[in-house]
Amino acid sequence: MSKPPGKSGVSPAMTASRTCPICQRRLPEGAEGARFAPFCSKRCADVDLGRWLTGSYAIPVASGEDEGESASGPAQDDSESGPSRH
């Protein structure tokens, strides 16, 4: 087995094209680049978090996956409706 290139084990070609997904800037090299990875700064990391929290990003769900549960809802237990009065 060959030894990985560089001290970090990542080839220079892999790091050369890494860009921030928010602002598209080239990521800093070394420890500074790893600090907020995969973002270039705390600001871009916070922008991304804000987008998730406000619902700008969403993970699509196939329409047939949860259809059985969501259509009928969870089964209700008679004991939850309170004591029976006869």
C-alpha positions as semicolon CSV with decimal commas, in nm:
position;residue;x (nm);y (nm);z (nm)
1;M;0,000;0,000;0,000
2;S;0,133;0,347;-0,083
3;K;0,162;0,629;0,167
4;P;-0,105;0,904;0,127
5;P;0,027;1,233;-0,015
6;G;0,088;1,522;0,222
7;K;0,060;1,536;0,600
8;S;-0,320;1,531;0,606
9;G;-0,352;1,228;0,382
10;V;-0,549;1,427;0,124
11;S;-0,407;1,480;-0,220
12;P;-0,359;1,843;-0,333
13;A;-0,598;1,782;-0,622
14;M;-0,882;1,705;-0,378
15;T;-0,840;2,028;-0,182
16;A;-0,773;2,256;-0,480
17;S;-1,135;2,271;-0,593
18;R;-1,314;2,275;-0,256
19;T;-1,546;2,571;-0,229
20;C;-1,791;2,695;0,031
21;P;-2,147;2,582;-0,056
22;I;-2,288;2,920;0,055
23;C;-2,059;3,187;-0,094
24;Q;-1,858;2,973;-0,340
25;R;-1,525;3,103;-0,204
26;R;-1,227;2,872;-0,206
27;L;-1,184;2,707;0,135
28;P;-0,876;2,804;0,337
29;E;-0,599;2,549;0,366
30;G;-0,492;2,372;0,686
31;A;-0,646;2,404;1,030
32;E;-0,831;2,726;0,944
33;G;-1,009;2,549;0,656
34;A;-1,106;2,256;0,876
35;R;-1,244;2,478;1,153
36;F;-1,579;2,550;0,983
37;A;-1,571;2,278;0,715
38;P;-1,742;2,245;0,475
39;F;-1,795;2,623;0,504
40;C;-1,534;2,896;0,474
41;S;-1,639;3,084;0,787
42;K;-1,872;3,088;1,086
43;R;-2,094;3,332;0,898
44;C;-2,153;3,085;0,613
45;A;-2,211;2,802;0,861
46;D;-2,471;3,018;1,039
47;V;-2,639;3,110;0,708
48;D;-2,672;2,740;0,627
49;L;-2,813;2,661;0,973
50;G;-3,063;2,943;0,937
51;R;-3,181;2,804;0,604
52;W;-3,245;2,464;0,763
53;L;-3,427;2,617;1,062
54;T;-3,655;2,836;0,849
55;G;-3,745;2,552;0,615
56;S;-3,561;2,683;0,310
57;Y;-3,403;2,340;0,282
58;A;-3,618;2,029;0,294
59;I;-3,549;1,662;0,246
60;P;-3,800;1,523;-0,003
61;V;-4,008;1,224;0,104
62;A;-4,153;0,978;-0,143
63;S;-4,532;1,007;-0,134
64;G;-4,590;0,633;-0,084
65;E;-4,354;0,581;0,213
66;D;-4,561;0,699;0,508
67;E;-4,900;0,709;0,342
68;G;-5,048;0,422;0,547
69;E;-4,966;0,576;0,885
70;S;-5,040;0,938;0,807
71;A;-5,377;0,875;0,641
72;S;-5,531;0,689;0,933
73;G;-5,314;0,829;1,210
74;P;-5,205;0,628;1,511
75;A;-5,451;0,379;1,655
76;Q;-5,639;0,528;1,948
77;D;-5,674;0,336;2,269
78;D;-6,008;0,348;2,453
79;S;-5,829;0,405;2,785
80;E;-5,708;0,744;2,661
81;S;-6,058;0,885;2,621
82;G;-6,117;0,885;2,998
83;P;-6,338;0,680;3,227
84;S;-6,650;0,533;3,081
85;R;-6,973;0,672;3,227
86;H;-7,268;0,437;3,211
